[in-house]
């Protein structure tokens, strides 16, 4: 194996490149956080404007839909309880047949 030694100049150059890379990463992170903040505030503002433009406020709309769902569930349960169970089928024996025939 060969042993390669670095000169002191190369070590200092690598350190400067590493520091520059770290600084760029820090600046890039700061720019990213600023962009995320601006985009998030724009999204919140758009959502608030959309709610303001609605004819029916979301709270009232939710109450309306909830009452509709409750009414539908109660109607379905009432219809289910009022149904008559199907009549049991009766066994009919047909002449000249080896198997019984079931009539509704």
Secondary structure as UniProt FT lines:
FT   HELIX           8..53
FT   HELIX           58..82
FT   STRAND          90..92
FT   TURN            95..96
FT   STRAND          101..103
//
